[in-house]
Amino acid sequence: MRLTDFWERMEEVFGRAYARSWADDQHLAALDGRTVVQALDAGVDTREVWRAVCAHAPVPGHLR
């Protein structure tokens, strides 16, 4: 998954204004306690980060 696709999905789930904030604030166990932004900055694959988001948040089935 390209990074632009990842952020498009995040914005679809959380809304444009909240997606970045959520990604910067939520620490996810599936990402070793890191936030989405921290995990992406550390080089974690976007698919793995997206799976962690899906496990933590109410992501619609068509976006999973």
PDBQT receptor file of N, H, CA, C and O in Angstrom, charges set to zero:
ATOM      1  N   MET A   1       0.848  -1.174   0.000  1.00  0.00    +0.000 N 
ATOM      2  CA  MET A   1       0.000   0.000   0.000  1.00  0.00    +0.000 C 
ATOM      3  C   MET A   1       0.896   1.240   0.000  1.00  0.00    +0.000 C 
ATOM      4  O   MET A   1       1.828   1.348   0.796  1.00  0.00    +0.000 OA
ATOM      5  N   ARG A   2       0.603   2.150  -0.885  1.00  0.00    +0.000 N 
ATOM      6  H   ARG A   2      -0.154   2.062  -1.532  1.00  0.00    +0.000 HD
ATOM      7  CA  ARG A   2       1.363   3.400  -0.926  1.00  0.00    +0.000 C 
ATOM      8  C   ARG A   2       0.947   4.279   0.248  1.00  0.00    +0.000 C 
ATOM      9  O   ARG A   2      -0.166   4.172   0.762  1.00  0.00    +0.000 OA
ATOM     10  N   LEU A   3       1.847   5.132   0.652  1.00  0.00    +0.000 N 
ATOM     11  H   LEU A   3       2.752   5.219   0.234  1.00  0.00    +0.000 HD
ATOM     12  CA  LEU A   3       1.586   6.024   1.769  1.00  0.00    +0.000 C 
ATOM     13  C   LEU A   3       0.400   6.943   1.474  1.00  0.00    +0.000 C 
ATOM     14  O   LEU A   3      -0.395   7.234   2.367  1.00  0.00    +0.000 OA
ATOM     15  N   THR A   4       0.277   7.398   0.235  1.00  0.00    +0.000 N 
ATOM     16  H   THR A   4       0.923   7.162  -0.491  1.00  0.00    +0.000 HD
ATOM     17  CA  THR A   4      -0.860   8.259  -0.114  1.00  0.00    +0.000 C 
ATOM     18  C   THR A   4      -2.177   7.498   0.027  1.00  0.00    +0.000 C 
ATOM     19  O   THR A   4      -3.172   8.067   0.475  1.00  0.00    +0.000 OA
ATOM     20  N   ASP A   5      -2.194   6.222  -0.347  1.00  0.00    +0.000 N 
ATOM     21  H   ASP A   5      -1.386   5.759  -0.711  1.00  0.00    +0.000 HD
ATOM     22  CA  ASP A   5      -3.394   5.399  -0.171  1.00  0.00    +0.000 C 
ATOM     23  C   ASP A   5      -3.725   5.242   1.309  1.00  0.00    +0.000 C 
ATOM     24  O   ASP A   5      -4.887   5.309   1.711  1.00  0.00    +0.000 OA
ATOM     25  N   PHE A   6      -2.690   5.035   2.106  1.00  0.00    +0.000 N 
ATOM     26  H   PHE A   6      -1.747   4.982   1.779  1.00  0.00    +0.000 HD
ATOM     27  CA  PHE A   6      -2.887   4.898   3.548  1.00  0.00    +0.000 C 
ATOM     28  C   PHE A   6      -3.588   6.135   4.108  1.00  0.00    +0.000 C 
ATOM     29  O   PHE A   6      -4.582   6.016   4.826  1.00  0.00    +0.000 OA
ATOM     30  N   TRP A   7      -3.075   7.318   3.782  1.00  0.00    +0.000 N 
ATOM     31  H   TRP A   7      -2.268   7.415   3.200  1.00  0.00    +0.000 HD
ATOM     32  CA  TRP A   7      -3.658   8.546   4.327  1.00  0.00    +0.000 C 
ATOM     33  C   TRP A   7      -5.051   8.810   3.773  1.00  0.00    +0.000 C 
ATOM     34  O   TRP A   7      -5.894   9.371   4.472  1.00  0.00    +0.000 OA
ATOM     35  N   GLU A   8      -5.305   8.421   2.542  1.00  0.00    +0.000 N 
ATOM     36  H   GLU A   8      -4.621   7.965   1.973  1.00  0.00    +0.000 HD
ATOM     37  CA  GLU A   8      -6.662   8.551   1.993  1.00  0.00    +0.000 C 
ATOM     38  C   GLU A   8      -7.643   7.698   2.785  1.00  0.00    +0.000 C 
ATOM     39  O   GLU A   8      -8.757   8.133   3.079  1.00  0.00    +0.000 OA
ATOM     40  N   ARG A   9      -7.228   6.485   3.130  1.00  0.00    +0.000 N 
ATOM     41  H   ARG A   9      -6.323   6.131   2.892  1.00  0.00    +0.000 HD
ATOM     42  CA  ARG A   9      -8.086   5.611   3.936  1.00  0.00    +0.000 C 
ATOM     43  C   ARG A   9      -8.293   6.180   5.336  1.00  0.00    +0.000 C 
ATOM     44  O   ARG A   9      -9.401   6.156   5.872  1.00  0.00    +0.000 OA
ATOM     45  N   MET A  10      -7.217   6.688   5.916  1.00  0.00    +0.000 N 
ATOM     46  H   MET A  10      -6.317   6.708   5.481  1.00  0.00    +0.000 HD
ATOM     47  CA  MET A  10      -7.336   7.294   7.247  1.00  0.00    +0.000 C 
ATOM     48  C   MET A  10      -8.336   8.441   7.221  1.00  0.00    +0.000 C 
ATOM     49  O   MET A  10      -9.164   8.567   8.123  1.00  0.00    +0.000 OA
ATOM     50  N   GLU A  11      -8.260   9.277   6.192  1.00  0.00    +0.000 N 
ATOM     51  H   GLU A  11      -7.587   9.175   5.459  1.00  0.00    +0.000 HD
ATOM     52  CA  GLU A  11      -9.181  10.409   6.082  1.00  0.00    +0.000 C 
ATOM     53  C   GLU A  11     -10.614   9.949   5.839  1.00  0.00    +0.000 C 
ATOM     54  O   GLU A  11     -11.560  10.584   6.306  1.00  0.00    +0.000 OA
ATOM     55  N   GLU A  12     -10.774   8.860   5.118  1.00  0.00    +0.000 N 
ATOM     56  H   GLU A  12     -10.006   8.344   4.739  1.00  0.00    +0.000 HD
ATOM     57  CA  GLU A  12     -12.122   8.339   4.895  1.00  0.00    +0.000 C 
ATOM     58  C   GLU A  12     -12.730   7.814   6.193  1.00  0.00    +0.000 C 
ATOM     59  O   GLU A  12     -13.927   7.975   6.433  1.00  0.00    +0.000 OA
ATOM     60  N   VAL A  13     -11.913   7.193   7.018  1.00  0.00    +0.000 N 
ATOM     61  H   VAL A  13     -10.941   7.062   6.823  1.00  0.00    +0.000 HD
ATOM     62  CA  VAL A  13     -12.401   6.629   8.284  1.00  0.00    +0.000 C 
ATOM     63  C   VAL A  13     -12.619   7.719   9.333  1.00  0.00    +0.000 C 
ATOM     64  O   VAL A  13     -13.666   7.757   9.979  1.00  0.00    +0.000 OA
ATOM     65  N   PHE A  14     -11.644   8.600   9.504  1.00  0.00    +0.000 N 
ATOM     66  H   PHE A  14     -10.793   8.570   8.979  1.00  0.00    +0.000 HD
ATOM     67  CA  PHE A  14     -11.675   9.552  10.611  1.00  0.00    +0.000 C 
ATOM     68  C   PHE A  14     -12.056  10.979  10.213  1.00  0.00    +0.000 C 
ATOM     69  O   PHE A  14     -12.303  11.822  11.075  1.00  0.00    +0.000 OA
ATOM     70  N   GLY A  15     -12.103  11.241   8.924  1.00  0.00    +0.000 N 
ATOM     71  H   GLY A  15     -11.903  10.556   8.224  1.00  0.00    +0.000 HD
ATOM     72  CA  GLY A  15     -12.334  12.603   8.464  1.00  0.00    +0.000 C 
ATOM     73  C   GLY A  15     -11.012  13.317   8.272  1.00  0.00    +0.000 C 
ATOM     74  O   GLY A  15     -10.019  13.026   8.938  1.00  0.00    +0.000 OA
ATOM     75  N   ARG A  16     -11.026  14.242   7.358  1.00  0.00    +0.000 N 
ATOM     76  H   ARG A  16     -11.833  14.478   6.817  1.00  0.00    +0.000 HD
ATOM     77  CA  ARG A  16      -9.785  14.946   7.001  1.00  0.00    +0.000 C 
ATOM     78  C   ARG A  16      -9.164  15.662   8.198  1.00  0.00    +0.000 C 
ATOM     79  O   ARG A  16      -7.950  15.598   8.392  1.00  0.00    +0.000 OA
ATOM     80  N   ALA A  17      -9.966  16.331   8.987  1.00  0.00    +0.000 N 
ATOM     81  H   ALA A  17     -10.952  16.383   8.829  1.00  0.00    +0.000 HD
ATOM     82  CA  ALA A  17      -9.437  17.120  10.099  1.00  0.00    +0.000 C 
ATOM     83  C   ALA A  17      -8.903  16.263  11.242  1.00  0.00    +0.000 C 
ATOM     84  O   ALA A  17      -7.968  16.669  11.930  1.00  0.00    +0.000 OA
ATOM     85  N   TYR A  18      -9.482  15.086  11.453  1.00  0.00    +0.000 N 
ATOM     86  H   TYR A  18     -10.242  14.756  10.893  1.00  0.00    +0.000 HD
ATOM     87  CA  TYR A  18      -9.136  14.270  12.625  1.00  0.00    +0.000 C 
ATOM     88  C   TYR A  18      -8.116  13.173  12.334  1.00  0.00    +0.000 C 
ATOM     89  O   TYR A  18      -7.463  12.697  13.263  1.00  0.00    +0.000 OA
ATOM     90  N   ALA A  19      -7.957  12.761  11.103  1.00  0.00    +0.000 N 
ATOM     91  H   ALA A  19      -8.487  13.148  10.348  1.00  0.00    +0.000 HD
ATOM     92  CA  ALA A  19      -7.095  11.617  10.773  1.00  0.00    +0.000 C 
ATOM     93  C   ALA A  19      -5.662  11.800  11.261  1.00  0.00    +0.000 C 
ATOM     94  O   ALA A  19      -5.106  10.907  11.901  1.00  0.00    +0.000 OA
ATOM     95  N   ARG A  20      -5.069  12.933  10.968  1.00  0.00    +0.000 N 
ATOM     96  H   ARG A  20      -5.520  13.658  10.448  1.00  0.00    +0.000 HD
ATOM     97  CA  ARG A  20      -3.676  13.172  11.382  1.00  0.00    +0.000 C 
ATOM     98  C   ARG A  20      -3.551  13.265  12.897  1.00  0.00    +0.000 C 
ATOM     99  O   ARG A  20      -2.581  12.782  13.481  1.00  0.00    +0.000 OA
ATOM    100  N   SER A  21      -4.526  13.880  13.516  1.00  0.00    +0.000 N 
ATOM    101  H   SER A  21      -5.314  14.272  13.042  1.00  0.00    +0.000 HD
ATOM    102  CA  SER A  21      -4.500  13.993  14.965  1.00  0.00    +0.000 C 
ATOM    103  C   SER A  21      -4.593  12.616  15.615  1.00  0.00    +0.000 C 
ATOM    104  O   SER A  21      -3.841  12.307  16.539  1.00  0.00    +0.000 OA
ATOM    105  N   TRP A  22      -5.523  11.788  15.125  1.00  0.00    +0.000 N 
ATOM    106  H   TRP A  22      -6.134  12.039  14.374  1.00  0.00    +0.000 HD
ATOM    107  CA  TRP A  22      -5.675  10.433  15.656  1.00  0.00    +0.000 C 
ATOM    108  C   TRP A  22      -4.381   9.653  15.476  1.00  0.00    +0.000 C 
ATOM    109  O   TRP A  22      -3.932   8.956  16.386  1.00  0.00    +0.000 OA
ATOM    110  N   ALA A  23      -3.790   9.776  14.304  1.00  0.00    +0.000 N 
ATOM    111  H   ALA A  23      -4.154  10.343  13.565  1.00  0.00    +0.000 HD
ATOM    112  CA  ALA A  23      -2.551   9.042  13.989  1.00  0.00    +0.000 C 
ATOM    113  C   ALA A  23      -1.385   9.493  14.859  1.00  0.00    +0.000 C 
ATOM    114  O   ALA A  23      -0.441   8.737  15.087  1.00  0.00    +0.000 OA
ATOM    115  N   ASP A  24      -1.457  10.708  15.335  1.00  0.00    +0.000 N 
ATOM    116  H   ASP A  24      -2.225  11.323  15.149  1.00  0.00    +0.000 HD
ATOM    117  CA  ASP A  24      -0.381  11.251  16.158  1.00  0.00    +0.000 C 
ATOM    118  C   ASP A  24      -0.598  11.010  17.647  1.00  0.00    +0.000 C 
ATOM    119  O   ASP A  24       0.344  11.094  18.435  1.00  0.00    +0.000 OA
ATOM    120  N   ASP A  25      -1.841  10.709  18.035  1.00  0.00    +0.000 N 
ATOM    121  H   ASP A  25      -2.606  10.641  17.395  1.00  0.00    +0.000 HD
ATOM    122  CA  ASP A  25      -2.180  10.589  19.459  1.00  0.00    +0.000 C 
ATOM    123  C   ASP A  25      -2.388   9.167  19.964  1.00  0.00    +0.000 C 
ATOM    124  O   ASP A  25      -2.079   8.876  21.120  1.00  0.00    +0.000 OA
ATOM    125  N   GLN A  26      -2.902   8.280  19.124  1.00  0.00    +0.000 N 
ATOM    126  H   GLN A  26      -3.153   8.516  18.185  1.00  0.00    +0.000 HD
ATOM    127  CA  GLN A  26      -3.258   6.932  19.574  1.00  0.00    +0.000 C 
ATOM    128  C   GLN A  26      -2.042   5.998  19.577  1.00  0.00    +0.000 C 
ATOM    129  O   GLN A  26      -1.414   5.777  18.542  1.00  0.00    +0.000 OA
ATOM    130  N   HIS A  27      -1.730   5.465  20.733  1.00  0.00    +0.000 N 
ATOM    131  H   HIS A  27      -2.241   5.644  21.574  1.00  0.00    +0.000 HD
ATOM    132  CA  HIS A  27      -0.649   4.485  20.854  1.00  0.00    +0.000 C 
ATOM    133  C   HIS A  27      -1.273   3.097  20.713  1.00  0.00    +0.000 C 
ATOM    134  O   HIS A  27      -2.171   2.735  21.472  1.00  0.00    +0.000 OA
ATOM    135  N   LEU A  28      -0.800   2.332  19.749  1.00  0.00    +0.000 N 
ATOM    136  H   LEU A  28      -0.070   2.627  19.131  1.00  0.00    +0.000 HD
ATOM    137  CA  LEU A  28      -1.406   1.038  19.436  1.00  0.00    +0.000 C 
ATOM    138  C   LEU A  28      -0.501  -0.106  19.883  1.00  0.00    +0.000 C 
ATOM    139  O   LEU A  28       0.690  -0.131  19.573  1.00  0.00    +0.000 OA
ATOM    140  N   ALA A  29      -1.081  -1.045  20.610  1.00  0.00    +0.000 N 
ATOM    141  H   ALA A  29      -2.048  -1.025  20.862  1.00  0.00    +0.000 HD
ATOM    142  CA  ALA A  29      -0.325  -2.204  21.088  1.00  0.00    +0.000 C 
ATOM    143  C   ALA A  29       0.273  -2.983  19.925  1.00  0.00    +0.000 C 
ATOM    144  O   ALA A  29       1.398  -3.475  20.020  1.00  0.00    +0.000 OA
ATOM    145  N   ALA A  30      -0.468  -3.099  18.834  1.00  0.00    +0.000 N 
ATOM    146  H   ALA A  30      -1.382  -2.700  18.757  1.00  0.00    +0.000 HD
ATOM    147  CA  ALA A  30       0.013  -3.853  17.673  1.00  0.00    +0.000 C 
ATOM    148  C   ALA A  30       1.225  -3.206  17.018  1.00  0.00    +0.000 C 
ATOM    149  O   ALA A  30       1.905  -3.832  16.205  1.00  0.00    +0.000 OA
ATOM    150  N   LEU A  31       1.495  -1.963  17.368  1.00  0.00    +0.000 N 
ATOM    151  H   LEU A  31       0.942  -1.454  18.029  1.00  0.00    +0.000 HD
ATOM    152  CA  LEU A  31       2.671  -1.251  16.845  1.00  0.00    +0.000 C 
ATOM    153  C   LEU A  31       3.699  -1.043  17.951  1.00  0.00    +0.000 C 
ATOM    154  O   LEU A  31       4.466  -0.080  17.932  1.00  0.00    +0.000 OA
ATOM    155  N   ASP A  32       3.701  -1.959  18.912  1.00  0.00    +0.000 N 
ATOM    156  H   ASP A  32       3.078  -2.741  18.927  1.00  0.00    +0.000 HD
ATOM    157  CA  ASP A  32       4.619  -1.899  20.051  1.00  0.00    +0.000 C 
ATOM    158  C   ASP A  32       4.471  -0.614  20.848  1.00  0.00    +0.000 C 
ATOM    159  O   ASP A  32       5.446  -0.060  21.355  1.00  0.00    +0.000 OA
ATOM    160  N   GLY A  33       3.223  -0.149  20.950  1.00  0.00    +0.000 N 
ATOM    161  H   GLY A  33       2.430  -0.600  20.539  1.00  0.00    +0.000 HD
ATOM    162  CA  GLY A  33       2.945   1.033  21.742  1.00  0.00    +0.000 C 
ATOM    163  C   GLY A  33       3.230   2.352  21.042  1.00  0.00    +0.000 C 
ATOM    164  O   GLY A  33       3.102   3.421  21.638  1.00  0.00    +0.000 OA
ATOM    165  N   ARG A  34       3.611   2.272  19.793  1.00  0.00    +0.000 N 
ATOM    166  H   ARG A  34       3.716   1.403  19.309  1.00  0.00    +0.000 HD
ATOM    167  CA  ARG A  34       3.888   3.497  19.036  1.00  0.00    +0.000 C 
ATOM    168  C   ARG A  34       2.597   4.043  18.437  1.00  0.00    +0.000 C 
ATOM    169  O   ARG A  34       1.596   3.336  18.316  1.00  0.00    +0.000 OA
ATOM    170  N   THR A  35       2.646   5.308  18.068  1.00  0.00    +0.000 N 
ATOM    171  H   THR A  35       3.459   5.883  18.166  1.00  0.00    +0.000 HD
ATOM    172  CA  THR A  35       1.548   5.893  17.321  1.00  0.00    +0.000 C 
ATOM    173  C   THR A  35       1.712   5.513  15.854  1.00  0.00    +0.000 C 
ATOM    174  O   THR A  35       2.755   4.998  15.450  1.00  0.00    +0.000 OA
ATOM    175  N   VAL A  36       0.693   5.767  15.076  1.00  0.00    +0.000 N 
ATOM    176  H   VAL A  36      -0.154   6.186  15.405  1.00  0.00    +0.000 HD
ATOM    177  CA  VAL A  36       0.759   5.520  13.635  1.00  0.00    +0.000 C 
ATOM    178  C   VAL A  36       1.905   6.316  13.027  1.00  0.00    +0.000 C 
ATOM    179  O   VAL A  36       2.686   5.782  12.240  1.00  0.00    +0.000 OA
ATOM    180  N   VAL A  37       2.008   7.579  13.387  1.00  0.00    +0.000 N 
ATOM    181  H   VAL A  37       1.374   8.013  14.026  1.00  0.00    +0.000 HD
ATOM    182  CA  VAL A  37       3.058   8.442  12.836  1.00  0.00    +0.000 C 
ATOM    183  C   VAL A  37       4.436   7.929  13.229  1.00  0.00    +0.000 C 
ATOM    184  O   VAL A  37       5.341   7.885  12.396  1.00  0.00    +0.000 OA
ATOM    185  N   GLN A  38       4.603   7.545  14.483  1.00  0.00    +0.000 N 
ATOM    186  H   GLN A  38       3.867   7.581  15.160  1.00  0.00    +0.000 HD
ATOM    187  CA  GLN A  38       5.895   7.014  14.931  1.00  0.00    +0.000 C 
ATOM    188  C   GLN A  38       6.256   5.745  14.176  1.00  0.00    +0.000 C 
ATOM    189  O   GLN A  38       7.405   5.567  13.773  1.00  0.00    +0.000 OA
ATOM    190  N   ALA A  39       5.288   4.869  13.985  1.00  0.00    +0.000 N 
ATOM    191  H   ALA A  39       4.354   5.014  14.313  1.00  0.00    +0.000 HD
ATOM    192  CA  ALA A  39       5.549   3.613  13.276  1.00  0.00    +0.000 C 
ATOM    193  C   ALA A  39       5.925   3.875  11.821  1.00  0.00    +0.000 C 
ATOM    194  O   ALA A  39       6.866   3.274  11.303  1.00  0.00    +0.000 OA
ATOM    195  N   LEU A  40       5.203   4.757  11.170  1.00  0.00    +0.000 N 
ATOM    196  H   LEU A  40       4.438   5.246  11.590  1.00  0.00    +0.000 HD
ATOM    197  CA  LEU A  40       5.532   5.077   9.778  1.00  0.00    +0.000 C 
ATOM    198  C   LEU A  40       6.914   5.724   9.676  1.00  0.00    +0.000 C 
ATOM    199  O   LEU A  40       7.693   5.400   8.780  1.00  0.00    +0.000 OA
ATOM    200  N   ASP A  41       7.210   6.634  10.596  1.00  0.00    +0.000 N 
ATOM    201  H   ASP A  41       6.577   6.898  11.324  1.00  0.00    +0.000 HD
ATOM    202  CA  ASP A  41       8.526   7.283  10.604  1.00  0.00    +0.000 C 
ATOM    203  C   ASP A  41       9.649   6.284  10.851  1.00  0.00    +0.000 C 
ATOM    204  O   ASP A  41      10.772   6.480  10.385  1.00  0.00    +0.000 OA
ATOM    205  N   ALA A  42       9.348   5.204  11.592  1.00  0.00    +0.000 N 
ATOM    206  H   ALA A  42       8.437   5.045  11.971  1.00  0.00    +0.000 HD
ATOM    207  CA  ALA A  42      10.346   4.172  11.882  1.00  0.00    +0.000 C 
ATOM    208  C   ALA A  42      10.504   3.181  10.734  1.00  0.00    +0.000 C 
ATOM    209  O   ALA A  42      11.356   2.294  10.784  1.00  0.00    +0.000 OA
ATOM    210  N   GLY A  43       9.673   3.338   9.692  1.00  0.00    +0.000 N 
ATOM    211  H   GLY A  43       8.981   4.059   9.652  1.00  0.00    +0.000 HD
ATOM    212  CA  GLY A  43       9.797   2.472   8.529  1.00  0.00    +0.000 C 
ATOM    213  C   GLY A  43       8.921   1.237   8.541  1.00  0.00    +0.000 C 
ATOM    214  O   GLY A  43       9.105   0.342   7.716  1.00  0.00    +0.000 OA
ATOM    215  N   VAL A  44       7.973   1.172   9.459  1.00  0.00    +0.000 N 
ATOM    216  H   VAL A  44       7.823   1.899  10.129  1.00  0.00    +0.000 HD
ATOM    217  CA  VAL A  44       7.051   0.036   9.483  1.00  0.00    +0.000 C 
ATOM    218  C   VAL A  44       6.207   0.093   8.205  1.00  0.00    +0.000 C 
ATOM    219  O   VAL A  44       5.743   1.160   7.804  1.00  0.00    +0.000 OA
ATOM    220  N   ASP A  45       6.019  -1.054   7.584  1.00  0.00    +0.000 N 
ATOM    221  H   ASP A  45       6.396  -1.920   7.910  1.00  0.00    +0.000 HD
ATOM    222  CA  ASP A  45       5.260  -1.138   6.341  1.00  0.00    +0.000 C 
ATOM    223  C   ASP A  45       3.847  -0.589   6.534  1.00  0.00    +0.000 C 
ATOM    224  O   ASP A  45       3.208  -0.853   7.552  1.00  0.00    +0.000 OA
ATOM    225  N   THR A  46       3.367   0.168   5.561  1.00  0.00    +0.000 N 
ATOM    226  H   THR A  46       3.886   0.382   4.733  1.00  0.00    +0.000 HD
ATOM    227  CA  THR A  46       2.042   0.777   5.673  1.00  0.00    +0.000 C 
ATOM    228  C   THR A  46       0.941  -0.258   5.833  1.00  0.00    +0.000 C 
ATOM    229  O   THR A  46      -0.054   0.008   6.507  1.00  0.00    +0.000 OA
ATOM    230  N   ARG A  47       1.094  -1.432   5.229  1.00  0.00    +0.000 N 
ATOM    231  H   ARG A  47       1.903  -1.647   4.681  1.00  0.00    +0.000 HD
ATOM    232  CA  ARG A  47       0.073  -2.480   5.380  1.00  0.00    +0.000 C 
ATOM    233  C   ARG A  47      -0.024  -2.939   6.833  1.00  0.00    +0.000 C 
ATOM    234  O   ARG A  47      -1.117  -3.159   7.357  1.00  0.00    +0.000 OA
ATOM    235  N   GLU A  48       1.126  -3.078   7.469  1.00  0.00    +0.000 N 
ATOM    236  H   GLU A  48       2.013  -2.900   7.044  1.00  0.00    +0.000 HD
ATOM    237  CA  GLU A  48       1.140  -3.494   8.878  1.00  0.00    +0.000 C 
ATOM    238  C   GLU A  48       0.512  -2.421   9.758  1.00  0.00    +0.000 C 
ATOM    239  O   GLU A  48      -0.234  -2.731  10.687  1.00  0.00    +0.000 OA
ATOM    240  N   VAL A  49       0.812  -1.172   9.468  1.00  0.00    +0.000 N 
ATOM    241  H   VAL A  49       1.418  -0.920   8.714  1.00  0.00    +0.000 HD
ATOM    242  CA  VAL A  49       0.223  -0.070  10.235  1.00  0.00    +0.000 C 
ATOM    243  C   VAL A  49      -1.288  -0.032  10.015  1.00  0.00    +0.000 C 
ATOM    244  O   VAL A  49      -2.053   0.170  10.958  1.00  0.00    +0.000 OA
ATOM    245  N   TRP A  50      -1.715  -0.227   8.763  1.00  0.00    +0.000 N 
ATOM    246  H   TRP A  50      -1.094  -0.391   7.997  1.00  0.00    +0.000 HD
ATOM    247  CA  TRP A  50      -3.148  -0.209   8.475  1.00  0.00    +0.000 C 
ATOM    248  C   TRP A  50      -3.872  -1.343   9.200  1.00  0.00    +0.000 C 
ATOM    249  O   TRP A  50      -4.969  -1.146   9.722  1.00  0.00    +0.000 OA
ATOM    250  N   ARG A  51      -3.263  -2.520   9.234  1.00  0.00    +0.000 N 
ATOM    251  H   ARG A  51      -2.371  -2.679   8.810  1.00  0.00    +0.000 HD
ATOM    252  CA  ARG A  51      -3.870  -3.644   9.965  1.00  0.00    +0.000 C 
ATOM    253  C   ARG A  51      -4.023  -3.295  11.448  1.00  0.00    +0.000 C 
ATOM    254  O   ARG A  51      -5.023  -3.651  12.073  1.00  0.00    +0.000 OA
ATOM    255  N   ALA A  52      -3.038  -2.603  12.003  1.00  0.00    +0.000 N 
ATOM    256  H   ALA A  52      -2.226  -2.313  11.495  1.00  0.00    +0.000 HD
ATOM    257  CA  ALA A  52      -3.114  -2.190  13.405  1.00  0.00    +0.000 C 
ATOM    258  C   ALA A  52      -4.253  -1.192  13.611  1.00  0.00    +0.000 C 
ATOM    259  O   ALA A  52      -4.975  -1.270  14.605  1.00  0.00    +0.000 OA
ATOM    260  N   VAL A  53      -4.416  -0.261  12.680  1.00  0.00    +0.000 N 
ATOM    261  H   VAL A  53      -3.830  -0.197  11.872  1.00  0.00    +0.000 HD
ATOM    262  CA  VAL A  53      -5.516   0.701  12.760  1.00  0.00    +0.000 C 
ATOM    263  C   VAL A  53      -6.848  -0.044  12.701  1.00  0.00    +0.000 C 
ATOM    264  O   VAL A  53      -7.755   0.240  13.484  1.00  0.00    +0.000 OA
ATOM    265  N   CYS A  54      -6.965  -0.988  11.781  1.00  0.00    +0.000 N 
ATOM    266  H   CYS A  54      -6.228  -1.219  11.146  1.00  0.00    +0.000 HD
ATOM    267  CA  CYS A  54      -8.202  -1.753  11.620  1.00  0.00    +0.000 C 
ATOM    268  C   CYS A  54      -8.543  -2.549  12.877  1.00  0.00    +0.000 C 
ATOM    269  O   CYS A  54      -9.718  -2.710  13.207  1.00  0.00    +0.000 OA
ATOM    270  N   ALA A  55      -7.542  -3.041  13.569  1.00  0.00    +0.000 N 
ATOM    271  H   ALA A  55      -6.588  -2.910  13.301  1.00  0.00    +0.000 HD
ATOM    272  CA  ALA A  55      -7.764  -3.815  14.786  1.00  0.00    +0.000 C 
ATOM    273  C   ALA A  55      -8.197  -2.918  15.952  1.00  0.00    +0.000 C 
ATOM    274  O   ALA A  55      -8.833  -3.387  16.896  1.00  0.00    +0.000 OA
ATOM    275  N   HIS A  56      -7.856  -1.648  15.883  1.00  0.00    +0.000 N 
ATOM    276  H   HIS A  56      -7.340  -1.267  15.116  1.00  0.00    +0.000 HD
ATOM    277  CA  HIS A  56      -8.093  -0.731  17.001  1.00  0.00    +0.000 C 
ATOM    278  C   HIS A  56      -9.322   0.166  16.807  1.00  0.00    +0.000 C 
ATOM    279  O   HIS A  56      -9.937   0.600  17.780  1.00  0.00    +0.000 OA
ATOM    280  N   ALA A  57      -9.667   0.435  15.570  1.00  0.00    +0.000 N 
ATOM    281  H   ALA A  57      -9.167   0.082  14.779  1.00  0.00    +0.000 HD
ATOM    282  CA  ALA A  57     -10.719   1.411  15.283  1.00  0.00    +0.000 C 
ATOM    283  C   ALA A  57     -11.835   0.771  14.448  1.00  0.00    +0.000 C 
ATOM    284  O   ALA A  57     -11.623  -0.266  13.819  1.00  0.00    +0.000 OA
ATOM    285  N   PRO A  58     -13.005   1.382  14.444  1.00  0.00    +0.000 N 
ATOM    286  CA  PRO A  58     -14.126   0.852  13.657  1.00  0.00    +0.000 C 
ATOM    287  C   PRO A  58     -13.990   1.201  12.172  1.00  0.00    +0.000 C 
ATOM    288  O   PRO A  58     -14.621   2.136  11.679  1.00  0.00    +0.000 OA
ATOM    289  N   VAL A  59     -13.160   0.436  11.480  1.00  0.00    +0.000 N 
ATOM    290  H   VAL A  59     -12.648  -0.324  11.881  1.00  0.00    +0.000 HD
ATOM    291  CA  VAL A  59     -12.927   0.659  10.047  1.00  0.00    +0.000 C 
ATOM    292  C   VAL A  59     -13.964  -0.143   9.255  1.00  0.00    +0.000 C 
ATOM    293  O   VAL A  59     -14.123  -1.343   9.479  1.00  0.00    +0.000 OA
ATOM    294  N   PRO A  60     -14.667   0.513   8.333  1.00  0.00    +0.000 N 
ATOM    295  CA  PRO A  60     -15.662  -0.205   7.530  1.00  0.00    +0.000 C 
ATOM    296  C   PRO A  60     -15.026  -1.350   6.735  1.00  0.00    +0.000 C 
ATOM    297  O   PRO A  60     -13.870  -1.265   6.320  1.00  0.00    +0.000 OA
ATOM    298  N   GLY A  61     -15.786  -2.401   6.533  1.00  0.00    +0.000 N 
ATOM    299  H   GLY A  61     -16.725  -2.470   6.870  1.00  0.00    +0.000 HD
ATOM    300  CA  GLY A  61     -15.287  -3.582   5.851  1.00  0.00    +0.000 C 
ATOM    301  C   GLY A  61     -14.699  -3.326   4.483  1.00  0.00    +0.000 C 
ATOM    302  O   GLY A  61     -13.718  -3.968   4.108  1.00  0.00    +0.000 OA
ATOM    303  N   HIS A  62     -15.269  -2.408   3.728  1.00  0.00    +0.000 N 
ATOM    304  H   HIS A  62     -16.067  -1.886   4.032  1.00  0.00    +0.000 HD
ATOM    305  CA  HIS A  62     -14.750  -2.159   2.383  1.00  0.00    +0.000 C 
ATOM    306  C   HIS A  62     -13.382  -1.500   2.368  1.00  0.00    +0.000 C 
ATOM    307  O   HIS A  62     -12.738  -1.434   1.321  1.00  0.00    +0.000 OA
ATOM    308  N   LEU A  63     -12.925  -1.004   3.533  1.00  0.00    +0.000 N 
ATOM    309  H   LEU A  63     -13.448  -1.057   4.383  1.00  0.00    +0.000 HD
ATOM    310  CA  LEU A  63     -11.602  -0.381   3.613  1.00  0.00    +0.000 C 
ATOM    311  C   LEU A  63     -10.554  -1.287   4.257  1.00  0.00    +0.000 C 
ATOM    312  O   LEU A  63      -9.369  -0.953   4.284  1.00  0.00    +0.000 OA
ATOM    313  N   ARG A  64     -10.983  -2.409   4.762  1.00  0.00    +0.000 N 
ATOM    314  H   ARG A  64     -11.946  -2.681   4.740  1.00  0.00    +0.000 HD
ATOM    315  CA  ARG A  64     -10.038  -3.289   5.469  1.00  0.00    +0.000 C 
ATOM    316  C   ARG A  64      -9.083  -3.965   4.559  1.00  0.00    +0.000 C 
ATOM    317  O   ARG A  64      -8.234  -4.732   5.013  1.00  0.00    +0.000 OA
TER     318      ARG A  64
